[in-house]
Every structure is written in C-alpha cells, then in structure tokens.
Amino acid sequence: MNNADSPANPWQVFNEDQEPVEYLGLTKREHFAGLAMKGLISTSRYTSEQVTEQAVKYADELLQELDK
C-alpha cells in the first residue's frame, strides 16, 4: 500500500477470532484533498470544478513531497 492509499485515521475491522482483516477510513489523499478544498472554498474565487481539480492537485503534490 502506498502512502496516498493508506488510511489517514484508520480503524480496524476484526473477524470473529479478533484478528484484524481490514482498515477503514479516508485515505491520506482523500483527507488532504478535503483540507485543501476547505481552504479553496473559503476564498470563494473558484468554481466548483476548479476547487475539486486544485484540491486533488495539492493533495497529490503534498503526498509526493512526503514520499521523498
């Protein structure tokens, strides 16, 4: 699992033997994009299409920098 796909705030799902079987929650990419959207929307200068495109771009750039 790469950094972008790993959960930002994971919580585990367990099977009946109390063994973890998966992690759920927003990915780091989704979380960072949401934070970027919040900032972009607060300026009210952008269309919804521009906000979503820019938010994902910023999230991807942050993850790329964190992977260095």
C-alpha positions as CSV (number, residue, x, y, z in Angstrom):
1,M,0.0,0.0,0.0
2,N,1.4,3.4,-1.0
3,N,1.3,6.5,1.2
4,A,-1.6,8.0,-0.7
5,D,-3.8,4.9,-0.2
6,S,-3.0,4.3,3.4
7,P,-5.7,5.5,5.9
8,A,-5.4,8.9,7.5
9,N,-7.2,7.9,10.7
10,P,-7.7,4.2,10.4
11,W,-9.9,2.0,12.4
12,Q,-9.7,-1.8,12.2
13,V,-12.4,-4.3,11.4
14,F,-11.9,-7.7,13.1
15,N,-13.1,-11.1,12.3
16,E,-14.7,-13.5,14.9
17,D,-11.2,-14.6,16.0
18,Q,-10.4,-10.9,16.8
19,E,-7.8,-10.8,14.0
20,P,-7.7,-7.5,12.0
21,V,-9.0,-8.1,8.5
22,E,-9.0,-4.6,7.1
23,Y,-8.6,-0.9,7.8
24,L,-11.4,1.6,7.1
25,G,-11.5,5.3,6.8
26,L,-10.5,8.1,4.4
27,T,-7.2,7.7,2.6
28,K,-4.5,10.3,3.2
29,R,-5.2,11.5,-0.3
30,E,-8.9,12.0,0.4
31,H,-8.1,13.7,3.7
32,F,-5.6,16.1,2.3
33,A,-7.8,16.9,-0.7
34,G,-10.7,17.7,1.7
35,L,-8.5,20.0,3.7
36,A,-7.3,21.8,0.5
37,M,-11.0,22.1,-0.6
38,K,-11.9,23.8,2.7
39,G,-9.2,26.5,2.1
40,L,-10.1,26.9,-1.6
41,I,-13.8,27.3,-0.9
42,S,-13.2,29.9,1.8
43,T,-11.7,32.3,-0.8
44,S,-14.9,32.0,-3.0
45,R,-12.9,32.9,-6.1
46,Y,-13.1,29.5,-7.7
47,T,-15.8,27.4,-9.5
48,S,-16.6,24.0,-8.0
49,E,-14.7,22.3,-10.9
50,Q,-11.6,24.4,-10.2
51,V,-11.9,23.7,-6.4
52,T,-12.0,19.9,-6.9
53,E,-9.2,19.9,-9.5
54,Q,-6.9,22.1,-7.4
55,A,-7.7,20.2,-4.2
56,V,-6.6,16.9,-5.7
57,K,-3.6,18.5,-7.3
58,Y,-2.5,19.9,-3.9
59,A,-3.1,16.6,-2.2
60,D,-1.0,14.7,-4.8
61,E,1.8,17.3,-4.5
62,L,1.9,17.0,-0.7
63,L,2.0,13.2,-0.8
64,Q,4.7,13.3,-3.4
65,E,6.8,15.6,-1.2
66,L,6.1,13.5,1.8
67,D,7.4,10.4,-0.1
68,K,10.8,12.0,-0.6
